[in-house]
Amino acid sequence: MASGSELDTETLLNDLHKWVSAETLRKKNIEKYDLKVYGADEKAEHYGSDIAFVDITAENFDGDKREYSLVIKYGQMMKALRDKLPIRDGFEREIDIYTKVVPAFHRFQQEKNLPVFNSIPKCFLSKFTATEEVIILENLKRAGFSIHKRQIPMDLNHMKFVLRAYAEWHALSFAFKHQKKDEFDSITHTWINNPMKDFVCSGPGKLINVGQKNVYNILRNLNEIDLLNEYRSKTGDKDFVAILVDLLNNDEPQSVILHGDCWNSNFLFKYEDDDTEHENCTKVALLDFQMSSINSPVFDLSQFIYSCTSEEGLSQFDLMLDFYYDHFANYLLELGTDPSVFTRSDLTAHWKKYAIYGALLCPMILMFVLVDKNNTPEFDKDNYQDVLNTSVQKDEYRSRVVAVARHFVEHFEAL
């Protein structure tokens, strides 16, 4: 397998033939095929995996030709990274999402005569062996999707597209668990390990405490002492990793299957054909389910809202939550489950109880979001924290973490 950050084309091509030919194309009666590797994704966007883009021109036994554009996602092979990150647990979880959860959700929707959830790339093949972790997905970028500019907060239009996708995903999870509990349990009963908890407890996960120290220092330097004291009183002013571990161990009865990694780089948007400024999106796709687990919907919502919007966006928080819940409740009804399983009041109560999850992750996430592209941190290097600290010096970082701290203290009940 191609190793680490160095893309060995010959080795990669051998691996691609092995992964793709026998199990993906020949099942489709393919006789001939041609593979073209045309690039690897940005290192900054994927820390637990390597990414390659592949075009395949295939011909079946009748001479009919078809083209496939694929993304090959495979586990980081650098030992230094594998020792620091929960790569295997993350891949195993994401493979469960693509091979068990999504097909079960689609069957459930088809039983209800509803269109299947399509805000997620199609999975062609996955492999999880003692030596390999591989997921082969459709390349949505070839279909016109693109990533939102990482360093720019999402506007309300983009936020709404993601919130609608989360509303449908969470409603599917609630309804499926409510109506098909035995099948839900059979899919998730092996989810003993929580990849997000493993990440939080890893070396890079300790950046969560660094991020909170950044918040303290920024508020102190801005003489926002009242806000600082209130923030500290509501976060508990202790080991923030321990707080997150307690939250991730939480046994919340009103829980869903989470996306789990809700930052800018894990969303792709499609825009109107003539929208060169990428202002009017028409579709969204959720990427990277390696941190998926089962917990309150607010775990996804708080991480997404706090890490992806601006101070201006937070001023429309009630509108965003109402938008999410309206779509959630309406879709629950379409699926045949009464919204009383999770009311609007329940959502408010969950925010007051669980929004600390997103608030504690946000300062760390923004260190990655705002780092310069040409200065990407590498976890296998000793200076990765120094690289991330360059983000902390930016006005954008300071203004966004202060806005989140202020919003958090106004909408969260103390621990």
HUSULKA-V746095 format. One record per residue. NEAR is the number of other C-alpha atoms within 12 Angstrom. D_LAST is the distance of its C-alpha to the last C-alpha in Angstrom with 2 decimals. Layout:
((NEAR D_LAST) (NEAR D_LAST))
//
This chain:
((31 46.53) (29 46.12) (25 44.09) (28 41.21) (30 41.60) (21 45.41) (26 46.81) (19 49.94) (22 51.73) (16 54.22) (16 51.64) (32 49.40) (27 52.36) (17 53.22) (28 49.70) (38 49.71) (26 53.04) (21 51.71) (29 48.46) (36 49.98) (28 53.62) (19 53.77) (19 50.68) (28 49.98) (30 53.34) (20 55.80) (14 53.90) (22 54.87) (21 58.56) (26 58.57) (22 61.67) (24 61.28) (29 58.40) (24 57.83) (29 54.60) (24 53.74) (29 50.79) (20 50.18) (21 47.13) (28 43.78) (27 40.52) (21 38.76) (27 37.14) (31 34.20) (30 33.08) (34 33.09) (36 31.86) (41 32.10) (39 35.41) (38 38.78) (39 40.17) (40 43.80) (33 45.39) (33 48.50) (27 51.17) (30 53.30) (24 56.62) (28 57.58) (21 60.80) (19 61.35) (15 64.58) (13 65.87) (14 65.56) (16 62.69) (19 60.37) (21 56.65) (23 54.20) (29 50.67) (31 48.10) (36 45.47) (38 42.50) (39 42.54) (44 39.16) (46 39.45) (42 37.37) (37 37.44) (29 40.07) (26 39.32) (18 38.40) (22 36.25) (30 34.05) (26 34.17) (20 32.96) (27 29.93) (36 28.88) (34 28.44) (38 31.57) (35 33.05) (31 29.90) (39 29.29) (38 32.89) (37 32.92) (39 29.95) (43 31.54) (35 34.86) (33 33.33) (39 32.06) (34 35.57) (26 37.68) (23 35.81) (34 33.09) (32 35.03) (23 38.32) (30 36.71) (37 35.09) (28 38.50) (22 40.38) (29 38.01) (28 38.60) (16 42.32) (16 42.44) (22 41.11) (13 43.67) (21 41.01) (18 41.15) (23 39.20) (32 36.08) (24 37.62) (31 34.87) (34 35.12) (33 38.11) (29 40.57) (32 40.57) (29 44.12) (32 43.57) (32 41.07) (31 41.82) (26 39.70) (15 41.85) (10 41.74) (13 42.81) (25 41.86) (34 38.93) (41 40.38) (43 39.46) (38 42.16) (35 41.08) (29 42.96) (33 42.98) (30 41.57) (24 42.59) (20 46.18) (20 45.39) (24 44.43) (28 40.68) (30 39.21) (31 35.94) (33 34.37) (25 34.93) (28 32.08) (28 31.62) (22 31.80) (32 28.82) (36 29.65) (27 31.01) (29 30.22) (26 33.11) (36 31.86) (41 28.26) (36 29.65) (31 31.68) (44 28.74) (44 26.62) (35 29.63) (36 29.98) (46 26.35) (40 26.86) (43 29.94) (40 28.54) (42 25.46) (46 27.77) (45 30.20) (47 27.62) (41 26.51) (39 30.17) (35 31.49) (32 29.02) (28 29.79) (23 33.56) (22 34.19) (17 31.58) (13 34.01) (21 34.78) (28 31.14) (21 30.44) (16 33.61) (30 32.53) (27 29.00) (15 29.47) (16 30.32) (24 27.12) (18 25.91) (24 25.30) (35 22.71) (34 24.30) (41 21.17) (33 19.54) (32 22.88) (37 22.89) (33 19.45) (27 20.78) (23 24.16) (25 25.65) (37 25.20) (30 21.58) (28 21.00) (33 21.63) (37 17.95) (31 17.41) (30 20.55) (35 19.33) (38 16.26) (27 18.77) (34 20.91) (42 18.40) (30 18.15) (21 21.94) (29 22.72) (29 20.76) (20 22.33) (14 25.74) (17 25.57) (14 24.76) (20 21.64) (19 20.17) (17 18.32) (26 16.66) (30 15.96) (21 14.37) (25 12.12) (37 11.28) (29 10.63) (19 8.41) (31 6.11) (35 6.74) (21 6.46) (23 10.24) (18 11.33) (23 13.31) (33 12.21) (35 14.63) (24 12.96) (29 9.64) (33 12.13) (25 14.12) (20 11.51) (30 11.08) (34 14.88) (21 15.43) (22 13.66) (14 16.37) (21 15.95) (17 19.11) (28 19.34) (32 19.80) (37 22.47) (43 24.33) (43 22.78) (46 24.79) (42 22.25) (37 23.68) (41 23.47) (46 24.96) (41 28.23) (36 30.56) (34 29.84) (40 31.33) (37 35.03) (38 36.55) (30 40.06) (26 41.74) (17 44.81) (15 47.97) (12 48.89) (14 45.41) (13 45.98) (14 43.06) (25 40.61) (21 39.25) (24 39.90) (32 38.42) (24 39.64) (31 37.73) (37 34.72) (41 34.26) (40 31.15) (41 31.77) (38 30.41) (38 28.56) (43 28.24) (42 24.43) (41 24.43) (44 22.42) (43 21.17) (32 17.81) (42 16.49) (48 18.77) (45 15.94) (45 15.95) (45 19.49) (46 19.09) (44 16.30) (37 18.09) (46 21.38) (48 20.71) (45 18.95) (45 21.51) (47 24.61) (43 24.82) (32 25.48) (29 24.39) (20 27.07) (29 25.76) (34 22.24) (21 24.09) (21 25.18) (31 21.79) (20 22.43) (17 25.87) (31 24.65) (37 22.21) (22 25.03) (27 27.48) (36 25.50) (34 24.98) (27 28.61) (29 29.94) (37 27.61) (33 28.67) (24 32.31) (32 32.49) (34 31.00) (23 33.85) (24 36.38) (36 35.22) (26 35.69) (25 32.14) (20 30.89) (29 27.86) (21 26.41) (27 24.92) (33 22.35) (23 22.69) (22 21.84) (16 19.39) (23 17.80) (33 17.60) (27 15.88) (20 13.30) (31 12.85) (35 12.59) (28 9.76) (30 7.92) (39 9.69) (41 11.07) (44 9.10) (48 11.81) (44 14.57) (49 13.28) (48 13.18) (45 16.52) (47 18.25) (45 19.40) (41 20.89) (41 22.51) (49 24.04) (41 25.66) (42 27.59) (38 28.21) (39 29.78) (32 31.76) (22 35.49) (20 37.26) (12 39.88) (22 37.38) (29 35.43) (31 33.28) (29 34.48) (34 32.29) (25 35.45) (16 36.19) (15 34.85) (16 34.42) (23 32.07) (29 29.26) (22 31.84) (24 32.81) (35 29.29) (30 28.91) (27 31.71) (34 29.36) (34 27.11) (21 30.19) (22 30.68) (15 30.05) (25 28.77) (36 25.97) (32 24.96) (26 25.18) (41 23.19) (44 20.18) (37 20.18) (33 20.44) (44 17.47) (43 15.32) (30 16.62) (36 16.18) (39 12.58) (29 11.58) (22 13.87) (27 12.64) (30 8.87) (23 6.55) (21 3.80) (21 0.00))
//
